[in-house]
Amino acid sequence: MSWDSYITNLKTPDQSGQCPIEDAAICGIADGTVWAGTPAFKQIQPNEIKRLAGNRSDFAQSGPMIAGIKCRLLRDNLDTEGMHVMDLKTAADAQGNTYSVCIGKTLQSIIIVKGTKEASGGQISAKLHTILDYLRKLSM
């Protein structure tokens, strides 16, 4: 199965005509590898993936890293039936910009999307849910 088409789909314009997703990756939970991703998110490390999929009890105090970018936890509903998402915000970059990050969890994978500077969390979440809901229906 080629996962690249899912990344391409995530990067398409939303209903407003904007492309809210800057970076995206689909990662395997079991092996902690990036199955497909944008160039920046192909750099996500196995320990970062396994931490997102594992025990997240300390995320409120020390949020996760994603591709070497420090994030802070906003909401964790990854294990909540019917939701399966986590919302994060990146630390400020050199220009002072922060970005919304949304993570979805299927049975076998973690889907990570980072928005553009202008994108709202709702836009990012809506794009994520199209792929997340589809893969969960396939029991993937």
Backbone torsions as a table, in degrees:
resi	resn	phi	psi	omega
1	MET	NA	131.0	177.1
2	SER	-91.2	122.2	-179.6
3	TRP	-88.8	-11.8	-178.0
4	ASP	-59.6	-34.3	-179.3
5	SER	-64.7	-29.5	177.1
6	TYR	-69.4	-38.4	177.3
7	ILE	-65.5	-43.9	177.5
8	THR	-58.3	-43.4	179.3
9	ASN	-62.5	-42.1	179.9
10	LEU	-62.3	-29.4	-176.0
11	LYS	-87.9	3.1	179.5
12	THR	-80.3	162.2	178.2
13	PRO	-62.6	149.0	175.5
14	ASP	-88.8	-168.5	-177.3
15	GLN	-62.0	-24.6	-179.9
16	SER	-83.2	-7.3	-178.0
17	GLY	91.5	-1.9	179.3
18	GLN	-92.2	154.3	173.8
19	CYS	-103.4	94.6	-172.8
20	PRO	-79.2	-12.9	-175.4
21	ILE	-99.0	123.4	176.8
22	GLU	-91.2	-45.3	-178.7
23	ASP	-135.7	149.7	179.2
24	ALA	-153.4	154.0	176.0
25	ALA	-152.3	148.7	169.9
26	ILE	-118.1	124.4	-171.8
27	CYS	-125.9	143.9	176.6
28	GLY	-78.4	133.4	179.7
29	ILE	-72.1	-45.7	-173.0
30	ALA	-63.3	-47.0	-175.7
31	ASP	-102.0	-8.6	177.8
32	GLY	68.7	30.3	-179.5
33	THR	-108.1	154.8	174.9
34	VAL	-84.2	117.7	179.5
35	TRP	-80.8	-36.6	178.1
36	ALA	-159.9	151.4	179.1
37	GLY	-177.7	166.3	172.2
38	THR	-71.2	160.9	-177.1
39	PRO	-50.9	-44.7	-178.6
40	ALA	-65.4	-35.7	-177.0
41	PHE	-89.2	-5.9	170.6
42	LYS	-70.6	-11.3	179.8
43	GLN	-86.8	-0.2	178.4
44	ILE	-62.1	131.9	-175.1
45	GLN	-90.3	151.0	179.2
46	PRO	-54.1	-39.9	-179.9
47	ASN	-66.0	-31.3	177.2
48	GLU	-68.5	-42.1	178.6
49	ILE	-65.3	-47.5	-178.3
50	LYS	-64.6	-33.3	177.2
51	ARG	-68.0	-40.0	177.9
52	LEU	-64.5	-37.8	-176.9
53	ALA	-84.8	-15.1	-174.8
54	GLY	-100.3	-139.6	-178.5
55	ASN	-74.0	116.7	-177.4
56	ARG	-110.2	19.1	-173.3
57	SER	-62.0	-23.9	-179.1
58	ASP	-97.4	6.2	-177.1
59	PHE	-64.0	-29.6	179.2
60	ALA	-66.0	-33.0	179.5
61	GLN	-90.0	-39.8	-177.6
62	SER	-139.2	89.5	-176.4
63	GLY	-57.6	169.7	-176.1
64	PRO	-78.7	167.8	170.3
65	MET	-106.0	141.6	175.4
66	ILE	-132.3	114.2	-175.9
67	ALA	53.7	38.9	178.5
68	GLY	79.5	3.7	-179.9
69	ILE	-99.7	123.4	179.1
70	LYS	-71.3	135.4	179.8
71	CYS	-127.7	157.4	173.8
72	ARG	-117.9	146.6	-177.5
73	LEU	-77.9	131.3	171.3
74	LEU	-102.7	-50.3	-179.9
75	ARG	-149.0	138.6	176.3
76	ASP	-122.2	103.3	175.0
77	ASN	-123.7	29.0	-178.4
78	LEU	-60.1	-35.6	-177.4
79	ASP	-101.8	10.9	178.6
80	THR	-88.1	119.7	-177.8
81	GLU	-56.4	134.0	-179.8
82	GLY	86.6	-10.7	-179.7
83	MET	-114.6	-69.4	176.1
84	HIS	59.1	39.2	179.2
85	VAL	-134.1	156.0	174.1
86	MET	-131.7	136.1	178.7
87	ASP	-110.5	131.5	-179.1
88	LEU	-130.7	166.3	172.4
89	LYS	-132.7	135.4	179.1
90	THR	-74.5	158.5	168.9
91	ALA	-68.9	158.9	-179.5
92	ALA	-64.7	139.1	176.3
93	ASP	-84.1	-172.7	-177.1
94	ALA	-60.1	-26.7	178.1
95	GLN	-92.0	2.0	179.9
96	GLY	86.2	7.1	-179.5
97	ASN	-84.1	140.8	171.8
98	THR	-117.3	156.4	-175.7
99	TYR	-132.8	144.3	175.0
100	SER	-80.8	141.5	177.6
101	VAL	-129.0	135.7	177.1
102	CYS	-126.8	135.6	-178.3
103	ILE	-122.5	134.8	176.4
104	GLY	-119.2	149.8	-177.8
105	LYS	-124.0	124.9	171.9
106	THR	-104.2	-172.1	179.4
107	LEU	-66.6	-32.3	-174.8
108	GLN	-118.3	-9.0	-172.9
109	SER	-141.0	164.0	171.7
110	ILE	-117.8	128.2	177.1
111	ILE	-107.9	126.3	-176.4
112	ILE	-121.3	126.3	176.3
113	VAL	-128.2	137.9	176.2
114	LYS	-118.7	130.7	-178.0
115	GLY	-80.4	168.3	171.2
116	THR	-73.8	170.3	180.0
117	LYS	-58.6	-35.9	-176.0
118	GLU	-85.4	-16.4	-172.7
119	ALA	-72.8	143.0	175.5
120	SER	-87.7	160.7	176.2
121	GLY	-59.9	-35.2	178.8
122	GLY	-64.8	-39.7	177.9
123	GLN	-64.1	-42.5	-178.3
124	ILE	-67.1	-45.1	179.5
125	SER	-61.6	-40.8	179.8
126	ALA	-62.3	-43.0	178.1
127	LYS	-64.1	-43.9	179.2
128	LEU	-59.9	-44.9	-174.9
129	HIS	-63.1	-28.3	178.3
130	THR	-61.1	-43.1	-179.9
131	ILE	-79.1	-43.8	-178.4
132	LEU	-58.5	-50.6	-178.9
133	ASP	-62.4	-40.7	179.0
134	TYR	-62.0	-48.2	-178.7
135	LEU	-67.7	-36.8	178.2
136	ARG	-66.4	-36.0	176.8
137	LYS	-64.9	-28.9	177.3
138	LEU	-85.3	2.6	-176.9
139	SER	58.3	37.5	178.1
140	MET	-100.6	NA	NA
